[in-house]
Amino acid sequence: MSTLTGPKVSSSALLGAAFLMATSAIGPGFIIQTTVFTQKLGTSFGFVILCSIVLDIVVQLNIWRVVSVSGLRAQDLANQFLPGAGYVLSALILLGGLAFNIGNIAGAALGIQVLTGLDLWIGAIISVLIALFIFWYKEAGKAMDIFTKILGLLMIALTAYIVYKSNPPAMLALKHSFLPEMIDTTAIIILVGGTVGGYISFAGVHRLIDAGIKGKENIKEVSRAGLKGIVVTTIMRILLFMAALGIVVQGATLDPANPAASVFQVAAGQIGYKIFGVVLWAAAITSVVGSAYTSVSFLKSFNSFFEKNQSGIIMGFIVFSAIIFLAIGKPVNILVIVGAVNAFILPLALGIILLASTSMKFMNGYRHPRWLQISGWMVVLILSIMCFQTVMNDLVGLWK
């Protein structure tokens, strides 16, 4: 695919990639997790958000810069650097993407249930049909860009209104973001996993490669696009945190079956409840699109069949995810768990990318900044330790 030319086309594609990454991260799990941990940690959850922002920046800048400069999709870069590594990475991304998409379908179904009162299975089917329509369209890439931009901005605007109605203690939250009263490493793992774990780290940069924006001559624009995606994600996370915090400090009891819905409903009554339905559905449906598109992009290089039948395979991936959700149920549990699943994939994926960044063969004369390499390996180490601690704690809990 030829490199895009013209500032307007490039700007549109870059912004589309940023929103694809952001809306892939701002899924239903993102909303549920934020509410659950705000209820648990209170104002100290701000510290978890601050940690996740720092980790997100390091992860995204490393992955977006290295992958885009190489001009290769992540699995191709991994395979050429270390034969077989790309296949392992693809398998893990597909597994994590499937887990995420099951949660995304669950969130979409919940959103429609809130709006209409329809059963979850009906909401799931309606949402799947809308997602399939995006990929039935001939210019699926452009449709996906427009779709994610509009719904991303809609989510931010509606959630900002709920923050206004909930009147949170913003200054206290700011203080405890830097001086927390408690620290929860599990919350950090789940948040990072839900924001840049698994397929999410590669959503935007794979979109840019498909659009022909790659090579070291585009490194500044690619970095800006990655940071824009993080900014959008951060704004939404803070708004959700503030909205939930305002309700939690009032002593309101949240419904464990749908805690985020309780936040919106207590803040703005029945209107707030319906706004929650719109926000949840928008978050879920954009993540369904992003998850399916990115997960399948990890198959395209291995056989021409996947390249030629990309749209059909993406649609099959969406339908399969919906079938599993309908068989399992328990949407809120699914939405919290998938963040942790993807956090385990992140250290391995980032480690492979960092190793590849040291090879001039793939970097085309580009030297990856030392500060990004060092901070990247620090993130790999920190997340690996946190993941190990989480597993050990869970095993101890099961043993008891």
ROKOLKOL-993314 format. One record per atom (N, C-alpha, C, CB): residue in one letter; x, y, z. Coordinates in steps of 0.1 Angstrom, whole numbers, plus 5000, padded with zeros to 4 digits. Glycine has a CB too. Example, Ala and Ser with C-alpha at 12.3 -4.5 7.8 and 13.67 -1.06 7.14 Angstrom:
// residues 2
A513249435078/A512349555078/A513249675078/A511349555090/S512849785071/S513749895071/S512950005079/S514149945057/
END
This chain:
// residues 400
M500949885000/M500050005000/M500950125000/M499050005012/S500650224991/S501550344990/S501350435002/S501250414977/T502350515004/T502350615015/T501350725012/T503750665018/L500550765022/L499550865020/L500350995018/L498650875032/T499751085009/T500251215007/T499151315009/T500851224992/G499651435012/G498651545014/G498351565029/G497351515007/P498451675035/P498351705049/P496951675054/P498651845052/K495951695046/K494551675051/K494351525053/K493551735041/V494751445043/V494551295043/V495351245055/V494951235030/S496551285056/S497451235067/S496951275081/S498851285065/S496451395082/S495951435095/S494651355099/S495651585095/S493851335089/S492651255092/S492951115096/S491751255079/A493951055089/A494350915093/A494950905106/A495250855082/L495851005109/L496551015122/L495551025134/L497551125122/L494551125132/L493551145142/L492651015144/L492751265139/G492350955132/G491550835133/G492250725140/G491250785119/A493550715138/A494350605146/A494350635161/A495750605140/A494450765164/A494450805178/A493150765185/A494750955180/F492050795178/F490750765183/F490450615183/F489650845176/L490950545174/L490850405173/L491450345186/L491450335161/M492650385189/M493350345201/M492550375213/M494850395201/A492150505214/A491450555226/A490150485228/A491250705225/T489350475218/T488050415220/T488150255221/T487150445208/S489250205217/S489550055219/S489750045234/S490650005211/A490550135240/A490850135254/A489550165263/A491950235258/I488850265258/I487650315266/I486450215262/I487250455262/G486550095267/G485549995265/G484649985277/G486149865262/P483749895277/P482849885289/P483549835301/P481749775286/G484649755300/G485449715311/G486149835317/G486549615307/F486549935309/F487150055314/F486150125323/F487550145301/I484950135319/I483950205327/I483650125340/I482650215319/I483449995339/I483149915351/I484249915361/I482749775347/Q485549895355/Q486649895364/Q486850025372/Q487949865356/T486750135365/T486850265371/T485850275383/T486650375361/T484650235380/T483650255391/T483950155403/T482250215385/V484250035400/V484549935410/V485749975419/V484849795404/F486850025413/F488050065420/F487850195427/F489250065411/T487050285422/T486750415429/T485950385442/T485950505420/Q485050295441/Q484250245452/Q485150185463/Q483150155448/K486150115459/K487050045468/K488150135474/K487749925461/L488750225465/L489850305469/L489550455472/L490950295459/G488450495468/G488050635470/G488950735463/G488050665485/T489350835470/T490250935463/T491650885460/T490351055472/S492050775466/S493350715463/S493450655450/S493750615474/F492250635444/F492250575430/F492950665420/F490750545426/G492950795424/G493650895415/G495150855413/G493551035421/F495750795424/F497150755423/F497250635413/F497650705436/V496350545413/V496350435403/V496250495389/V495150345406/I495350595387/I495250655374/I496550715370/I494050755374/L497150795379/L498450855376/L499450755372/L498950935388/C499550645379/C500550535375/C500250485362/C500550425386/S498950465359/S498550405346/S498850495335/S497050365346/I498750625337/I499050725326/I500550725323/I498650865331/V501450715333/V502850715331/V503250585323/V503650715344/L502650475328/L502950345321/L502450345307/L502350225329/D501250405305/D500650405291/D501550485282/D499250475292/I502050595286/I502850685277/I504150605273/I503250815284/V504750535282/V505950465279/V505650345269/V506650405292/V504550275272/V504250165264/V503850205249/V503050085270/Q503050305248/Q502550355235/Q503650415227/Q501450455237/L504450495233/L505550565225/L506550455220/L506250665234/N506850365228/N507750255224/N507250175213/N508150165236/I506050125214/I505450045204/I505050115191/I504149975209/W504450235192/W504050305180/W505350345172/W503250435184/R506350395179/R507550445172/R508250335165/R508450515181/V508550225172/V509250115167/V508550045156/V509650015178/V507250015158/V506549945147/V506350035135/V505149905153/S506050165137/S505850245125/S507150275117/S505250385129/V508250285124/V509550305117/V509950185109/V510650345127/S509750065115/S510049945108/S509249925095/S509849825117/G507949975095/G507049965084/G506449825084/G507849985071/L506649745095/L506149615096/L505049605107/L507249515098/R504049525105/R503149495116/R503949425127/R501949415111/A503449435139/A504149395151/A504549245150/A503349405163/Q503649155144/Q504049015144/Q505048985133/Q502748935140/D505149065122/D506149055112/D507549095118/D505849135099/L507549205125/L508749255131/L509249155141/L508549395138/A508349095149/A508849005159/A509348875152/A507648965168/N508648825142/N509148705135/N510448725128/N508048665125/Q510648835122/Q511848855115/Q513048875124/Q511748975105/F512748935136/F513848955146/F514148825153/F513449065156/L513148755157/L513248625164/L512248525159/L513048645180/P512648445149/P511748355143/P510848275152/P512548245134/G509548285150/G508648215159/G507948315169/G509248105166/A508648425172/A508148515182/A506848575178/A509148615186/G506748605165/G505548665159/G504348575160/G505748705145/Y504548445159/Y503448355160/Y502948345174/Y503848215155/V503948345184/V503548345198/V502748475202/V504748335207/L503348595197/L502648715200/L501248725194/L503548835194/S501148675182/S499848675175/S498848585183/S499948625161/A499248475187/A498348385194/A497848445207/A499048245198/L498848515214/L498448585227/L497548705224/L499748635234/I497848775214/I496948895211/I495548845207/I497548975199/L495448745199/L494148695195/L493348645207/L494348575185/L494048575216/L493448525228/L492948635237/L494348435236/G493848735239/G493448855246/G492348935240/G494648945249/G492448945226/G491449025219/G490048955219/G491849035204/L490048825219/L488848755220/L488248775234/L489048605218/A489048765245/A488548785258/A488048925260/A489748765269/F488749025254/F488249165254/F486949175247/F489249265248/N486849115235/N485649135227/N484449065233/N485849075213/I484648965241/I483448905248/I482949005258/I483948775255/G483849075265/G483449175274/G482849295267/G484649225282/N483349325255/N482749435247/N481349415243/N483649465235/I481149285239/I479749245235/I478849255247/I479749105229/A479349215259/A478649215271/A478249365274/A479449155283/G479149455273/G478949595276/G477849655266/G480149675275/A477949615254/A477049665244/A475649625247/A477449625230/A475549495251/A474249435255/A473649505267/A474349285257/L474549535277/L474049605289/L473549745286/L475249615299/G474349815276/G473949945272/G472549955266/G474950005263/I472249865257/I470949865251/I469849825261/I470949765239/Q470249735270/Q469249695280/Q468849815289/Q469849585289/V469849895293/V469650015300/V468750115293/V470950085304/L468950125280/L468250225271/L466850175268/L468950245258/T466650045266/T465349995261/T464649895270/T465649935248/G465449835279/G464849725287/G464849595281/G463449765291/L465349585269/L465449455262/L466349355269/L465849475247/D466149225266/D466949125272/D468449145267/D466448985269/L469349095274/L470749105270/L471049045257/L471649045281/W470448925254/W470748855242/W470248935230/W470148715242/I469149005231/I468649095220/I469649215218/I467249145223/G470049275229/G471049385228/G472349345222/G471249435242/A472749225225/A473949165219/A473849155204/A474349035225/I472749095200/I472449075185/I472349215178/I471148995183/I471649305183/I471549435177/I472949505176/I470649535185/S473749495186/S475049555186/S475949485176/S475649555200/V475949355175/V476749285166/V476349325151/V476549135168/L475049335148/L474649375135/L475249515131/L473149375134/I475249605140/I475749735138/I477249735135/I475449835149/A477949655143/A479449635141/A479749575128/A480049555153/L478949475124/L479149405111/L478949505100/L478149285110/F478049595101/F477749695090/F478949775087/F476549785094/I479749805097/I480949885095/I481849815085/I481749915109/F482049685087/F482949605079/F482349555066/F483449495086/W480949565065/W480349545052/W480649655042/W478849525054/Y480749775048/Y480949895040/Y482249885032/Y480950025049/K482249935019/K483449925011/K484649995016/K483149974997/E484450115021/E485550195027/E485550175042/E485450345023/A485750055047/A485650015061/A486550105070/A485849875063/G487850125065/G488750195073/G488250335076/G490150205065/K487850405066/K487350545068/K486050545077/K486950615054/A485150445074/A483950435082/A484350415097/A483050325077/M485350335099/M485750305113/M486350435120/M486850195113/D487150515112/D487750635117/D486650735122/D488650705107/I485650755113/I484550845116/I483750805128/I483650865103/F483450675128/F482550615138/F483250625152/F482450465135/T484550605153/T485250615166/T485350755171/T486550545165/K485550845161/K485750995165/K484451045171/K486151075153/I483351025164/I482051075168/I481551015182/I480951045158/L481650885183/L481250825195/L482250855207/L481050675194/G483450865204/G484450905214/G484151045220/G485850905208/L483851135211/L483551275216/L482251275224/L483551375205/L481251195219/L479951185226/L480151135240/L479051095218/M480951035242/M481150975255/M481751075265/M482050855254/I482751155260/I483351255268/I482351365272/I484551315261/A481551415263/A480551515266/A479551475276/A479951565253/L478951355274/L477951305283/L478451275297/L477351185278/T479651225298/T480251195311/T480651325318/T481551105310/A481051425311/A481351555317/A480151615324/A481951655307/Y478951595318/Y477751635324/Y477451565337/Y476551615314/I477751435338/I477451355350/I478451405361/I477651205347/V479651435357/V480651495367/V480151615373/V482051515360/Y479551705365/Y478951835370/Y477851805380/Y478451915358/K477051705377/K475951675386/K476351605399/K474951585378/S477451535398/S477851455410/S478751535420/S478651335406/N479251645415/N480051745424/N481051665433/N479051815433/P482151615426/P483151535434/P484151625441/P483951445425/P484851575452/P485851655459/P487151655451/P486051595473/A487251735441/A488351735431/A489651755438/A488051835420/M489751855447/M491051895453/M491551775462/M490952025461/L490751715469/L491151595477/L491651485468/L489951555486/A490951465457/A491351355448/A492751395442/A490251345436/L492951525439/L494251565433/L495351535443/L494151715429/K495051575456/K496051545466/K496451405468/K495551605480/H495451315468/H495651175470/H496151105457/H494351105475/S496151175446/S496751115434/S498251115435/S496351205422/F498751205443/F500251205446/F500651155459/F500751355444/L499651165469/L499951115482/L498751025486/L500051235493/P498750905481/P497650815483/P497550755497/P497750695473/E496350735502/E496150675515/E496250525514/E494750715521/M496150465503/M496350325500/M496750305486/M495050245504/I497450185484/I497950155471/I497550015468/I499550165470/D496949995456/D496449865452/D497149825438/D494949865450/T498149735439/T498849695427/T497949615417/T500049605430/T496949545422/T496049475413/T495249575405/T495049385422/A494849685411/A494149785404/A494949845393/A493649895413/I496249865395/I497149915385/I497349825374/I498549945391/I497449695377/I497649595366/I496349585357/I497849455372/I495249585364/I493949585356/I493749705347/I492749555365/L494049825353/L493949945345/L494849955334/L494150065355/V496149925336/V497049925325/V496749815314/V498549895330/G496349705319/G495949595310/G494749635301/G495649465317/G493749715308/G492549755301/G492749875292/G491549785311/T493949945294/T494150065286/T495150045275/T494650175295/V496249975277/V497149945267/V497649805266/V498450035269/G496949715273/G497249575272/G496749505260/G496649505284/G497349385257/G496849305246/G496849385232/G495549255248/Y495749375225/Y495649425212/Y495649585212/Y494449375205/I495249645223/I495049785223/I496349865220/I494549835237/S497449825224/S498749885221/S499049895206/S499849815228/F498449805199/F498749795184/F497649845176/F499049655181/A496449885182/A495349925174/A495550035165/A494149955183/G496050145171/G496350265163/G497450255153/G496550385171/V498550195157/V499750185148/V499550095137/V500950145156/H498749985139/H498449895127/H497549965118/H497749765132/R496650055123/R495750135114/R496650225105/R494750215122/L497650285111/L498550375104/L499350295093/L499550445113/I499750185096/I500550105086/I499650065075/I501149975093/D498350025078/D497449995067/D497150115059/D496149945073/A497250235065/A496950365057/A498250405050/A496450465067/G499350345052/G500550375045/G501450475052/G500250425032/I501050515065/I501850615072/I502850535081/I500950705082/K504150535076/K505150465083/K506550515079/K505150315080/G507650465085/G508950515082/G509350625092/G509050565068/K510650645093/K511250745103/K510850885099/K512650725104/E510450915086/E510151045082/E508751095089/E510051055067/N508050995093/N506751025100/N506751005115/N505650935094/I507950995121/I508050955135/I507351065144/I509450935139/K507551185141/K506951295150/K505451285149/K507451435145/E504851275137/E503451275136/E502851145143/E503051275121/V503551035141/V503050915147/V503150925163/V503950795143/S504150985168/S504250995183/S503151095188/S505651055186/R502851195180/R501851285184/R500451215184/R501751415175/A500251135174/A498951065173/A498850965185/A498950985160/G499950895189/G499850805200/G499550885213/G501150735202/L500151005215/L499951085227/L498551135227/L500951195227/K497951175215/K496551215215/K495651105219/K496251265200/G495950985215/G495150875220/G495150865235/G495550745213/I496350875241/I496450865255/I495750985262/I497950865259/V495751105256/V495051215262/V493551195262/V495451345254/V493051145251/V491551115251/V491251015261/V491151065237/T492050905262/T491750795272/T491850855286/T492750685270/T492850935289/T493050995302/T491851085306/T494351075303/I491451165297/I490251255299/I489051175304/I489951345287/M488851065296/M487650985299/M487750915312/M487450885288/R488950865315/R489250795328/R489050895340/R490650735329/I489551015339/I489451115350/I487951155352/I490251235347/L487251175340/L485851205341/L485051095348/L485251235327/L485250975344/L484550865351/L484850855365/L484850725343/F486150865369/F486650865383/F485950975391/F488150885384/M485851095385/M485251205392/M483751185394/M485551345385/A483151135384/A481651105385/A481351005396/A481151055371/A482150895396/A481950795406/A482250835419/A482750665402/L483350915421/L483850965434/L482751055440/L485151035432/G482151145432/G481151235438/G480051155444/G480651325427/I479651045438/I478550965443/I479050875455/I477950875432/V480250825454/V480750735465/V480850815478/V482050675461/V481350935477/V481551015490/V480251055496/V482451135487/Q479151055488/Q477851085493/Q477350965502/Q476851115482/G478050845501/G477550735508/G476550655501/G477050775521/A476350675488/A475350605480/A475750455479/A475150665467/T474750365479/T474950225477/T474850195462/T474050135485/L475950135456/L475950105442/L475449965440/L477350125436/D474749945429/D474249805426/D475349725421/D473149815415/P475749615428/P476849535424/P476649465411/P477049425435/A475449455406/A475249395393/A475549495382/A473749345392/N475449625385/N475749725375/N476149855382/N474549745365/P477349855388/P477749965397/P477850105389/P479049935403/A478350095377/A478550225369/A477150285366/A479250195356/A476150205364/A474850255361/A474250335373/A473850145357/S474550275385/S474150345398/S474750485399/S474550255410/V476050495395/V476650625396/V475950735387/V478150615391/F475650695375/F474950785366/F473550815371/F474950735352/Q472850715376/Q471450725380/Q471350815393/Q470850595383/V472250795403/V472250875415/V472551025412/V473250815425/A473451045402/A473951175399/A472851255392/A475151175390/A472051195382/A471151265374/A469851195372/A471751295360/G469451105381/G468151045380/G467950955368/G467051145380/Q466750945363/Q466450865352/Q467150905339/Q464950855349/I467351035338/I468151095326/I469551045327/I468051245326/G470151045339/G471550995341/G471650845337/G471951025355/Y470550775341/Y470550625338/Y470550605323/Y469350565345/K469850685316/K469750665301/K471050715295/K468550745295/I471650815301/I472950865296/I474050755298/I473450995303/F473950685309/F474850575311/F474750465300/F474550505325/G473450445296/G473250345285/G473850385273/G471750325283/V473850515269/V474450565257/V475950555258/V474050715254/V476550595269/V477950595271/V478550455271/V478350665284/L477850365278/L478250225278/L478250165265/L477450145288/W477150185258/W476950125244/W478050185235/W475550155239/A478250315235/A479250375226/A480650325229/A479250535228/A480950305242/A482250255246/A482450115241/A482450265261/A481350035242/A481449895239/A481449875224/A480149825244/I480649945216/I480549915202/I481849965195/I479349985196/T482450075199/T483750115193/T484850015197/T484050255198/S484749955209/S485749865213/S485549725205/S485749835228/V484349695202/V484049575194/V484749585181/V482549555192/V484649705175/V485249735161/V486749735162/V484749875156/G487249805172/G488749815174/G489349675177/G489049905184/S488749605186/S489249475190/S489349375178/S488449415201/A488249365171/A488149275159/A489149315148/A486649275154/Y489149445145/Y490049485134/Y491549465138/Y489849645132/T491949495150/T493349475154/T493749335156/T493649555167/S492849255162/S493149115164/S493349045151/S492049045172/V492449065141/V492649005128/V493849055120/V491349025120/S494249175123/S495449235116/S496649155120/S495649375120/F496649075131/F497748995135/F497748855127/F497648965150/L496748835119/L496748715110/L497048745096/L495348655111/K496948875092/K497048905078/K498348875071/K496749055076/S499448875078/S500748855072/S501048705070/S501748915081/F500348615077/F500848475077/F500348395065/F500348415089/N499248445059/N498748375047/N497848475039/N497948245051/S498048465026/S497248565017/S495748545019/S497648545003/F495348435024/F493848405026/F493348515036/F493648265032/F494048545047/F493648635057/F493548785051/F494548635069/E494548815043/E494548945037/E493348965027/E495848965029/K493048865019/K492048865009/K490648865015/K492148754999/N490548805027/N489248785033/N489148855046/N488948635035/Q489848965048/Q489949035060/Q488549075066/Q490749165059/S487649135058/S486349175063/S485549055068/S485649255052/G485548955061/G484748835064/G485248775077/G484848725053/I486648765079/I487248715091/I486948795103/I488748695089/I486948935101/I486649025112/I485149005116/I486849175108/M484348985107/M482848965110/M482748835118/M482048975098/G483448735113/G483348605120/G483848615134/G484148505112/F484948695136/F485448715150/F484448775159/F486748795149/I483748875154/I482748945161/I481548845165/I482149065154/V481148775155/V480048675158/V480448575168/V479548615145/F481648525167/F482148415176/F482248475190/F483548365171/S482648595191/S482748655205/S481348665211/S483348795204/A480348705203/A478948715208/A478448585212/A478048775197/I478748475205/I478248345208/I478848305222/I478648245197/I480048325224/I480648295237/I480048375248/I482248315237/F479848505246/F479248585256/F477848525260/F479148725252/L477048495250/L475648445252/L475648315259/L474948435239/A476748235258/A476848105264/A477348125279/A477848015257/I478148225282/I478748245295/I477848335304/I480148305294/G477448455299/G476648545307/G477648615316/G475548475314/K477048665328/K477848735338/K478648845333/K478648635346/P478048945326/P478849055319/P479749135328/P477949145313/V479349175340/V480249255349/V481449185352/V479449295361/N481349055356/N482548975359/N483548965348/N482148835364/I482948945336/I483848935324/I484549065322/I482948905311/L483849175323/L484449305321/L485649335330/L483449415322/V485649295342/V486749315351/V487849225348/V486249305366/I487549095345/I488648995343/I489449025331/I487948855342/V488849065320/V489549075307/V490749175308/V488649125296/G490649285317/G491749375319/G492949305324/G491349485328/A492749215334/A493849145340/A494449045330/A493349065352/V493648985321/V494148895311/V495148965302/V493048825303/N494749085297/N495549155288/N496849215294/N494749265281/A496749245307/A497949295314/A499049195314/A497649335328/F498749065314/F499748955314/F500448955300/F499148825317/I499748985289/I500348985276/I501249105274/I499248995265/L501049215280/L501749335278/L503249325280/L501249445286/P503749275291/P505249265293/P505949195282/P505549205306/L505349075277/L505949005267/L505949075254/L505248865265/A504849135250/A504749215237/A505649325237/A503249255235/L505749405248/L506649515249/L508049475249/L506349605261/G508449365255/G509749315255/G510249275242/G509849195264/I509449215234/I509749175220/I510049305212/I508649095214/I509149405213/I509349525205/I510649595209/I508149615207/L510949605222/L512149665227/L513449595221/L512149675242/L513349465221/L514549395216/L514749425201/L514349245218/A513549425193/A513649455179/A514149595177/A512249435173/S513949695186/S514349835184/S515849845184/S513749915195/T516549745189/T518049755189/T518649715176/T518549675201/S517849655167/S518449605154/S518349715143/S517749475150/M519449755138/M519449855128/M518949795115/M520949905125/K518849665114/K518349605102/K516849635100/K518449445103/F516149655111/F514749685110/F514349835112/F513949595120/M515349905118/M515050045122/M515350145111/M515850075134/N515850105099/N516050185088/N516750315091/N514750215081/G517850305099/G518650425102/G518150505114/G518650515091/Y517050465120/Y516450525132/Y517050475144/Y514850515132/R517450555153/R517950515167/R516850545177/R519350585170/H516350435183/H515350455193/H515950525206/H514750315197/P515350625211/P515850705222/P516150615234/P514850805226/R517350635240/R517750555252/R516750565263/R519150595256/W516150685265/W515250705276/W513950615275/W514850845278/L513550595262/L512450515259/L512750365261/L511850535245/Q513950325257/Q514350185260/Q514450155275/Q515750165253/I515150245282/I515250225297/I513950215304/I516150325303/S513050325301/S511750325307/S510850215303/S511050465304/G511050165290/G510350055285/G510649925293/G510550035270/W511949905295/W512349785302/W511949795317/W513849765301/M511849915322/M511449925336/M509949885337/M511650075341/V509149925327/V507749895327/V507549745325/V506949965315/V508349675317/V508349535315/V508549465329/V509349485305/L509549515336/L509949455349/L508849475359/L511249515354/I508349605360/I507349635370/I506049555368/I507049785369/L505649555355/L504349475353/L504549325355/L503949505338/S505749275351/S505949135353/S505949095368/S507349095348/I506549185377/I506549155391/I505049165397/I507449265398/M504349275392/M502949295397/M502049175393/M502449425391/C502249135380/C501449015375/C501748895384/C501748995360/F503048865387/F503448755395/F502848765408/F504948745395/Q502848885415/Q502348895428/Q500848875428/Q502649035433/T500148915417/T498748895416/T498348755415/T498148975404/V499148675407/V498848535405/V499148465419/V499848475395/M500248495425/M500548425438/M499448455449/M501948475443/N499048585449/N497948615459/N496648535456/N497648765459/D496348525443/D495148455440/D495248305443/D494848465424/L496448245441/L496748105444/L496648085459/L498048065439/V497248175467/V497148165481/V495648175486/V497948275488/G494948265480/G493548275483/G492748145480/G492848395476/L493048085469/L492347965465/L492747845475/L492747925451/W494047845479/W494547745488/W493847755502/W496047755490/K493647875506/K492947895519/K491547855518/K493148045524/
END
